[in-house]
Amino acid sequence: MNWLRTHRRSAIIIGLTLLLPVYLYLAVLVKLVAMGAEDAERIGDLRPRIARLQGLIDNETALRAAAGEVGERLETLGYAPAQDATAVAASLQAEVRQLLGEAGLAVTNSQVLPTRNDDNFDLVGLKLTVSGSLAALDAALAGLQTFRPMLLVESLDTFPTRPRGRRGEQAPQQLTAVIELLALRRLQ
């Protein structure tokens, strides 16, 4: 104790010299513990991802089969990307006019609408004005439902027309309809 009192300056220097390695040791220890905690957190974040990837690997054949089915289904829903939009519109117009005529409707006007883009598809539009009986319109709509590639009815406006029968004779109800149809053309 006497030495500490007499050599106070030396005691402080020796004390600081001894504290410096202890401080460095504790700093390195804290840094390693923090790195270990970060690594454990990263591993915890990676485990669900690894499990998902392992699930994908385990179900690869089923996923490939499902992707093939989706590709086949897309074939029935839209026109192929190799076909030009104007060619699709022209063939669609001819096919739909024929379908409506076979259903008993008279097509008085048909017009190809400008093609619109929507994500992965071009929307090829067609506007038709038809006239005929209600039963013929019903048959035409049923025919449009089974048409492939799929057609979407964007709008349908109907209004009755005057019957052209003799006086006193009950004429079948006639109507005129304006139908806007959309067909999909895949971009990819």
Order of alpha helices (4+ residues) and beta strands (2+ residues): alpha-alpha-alpha-beta-alpha-beta-beta-alpha-beta-beta
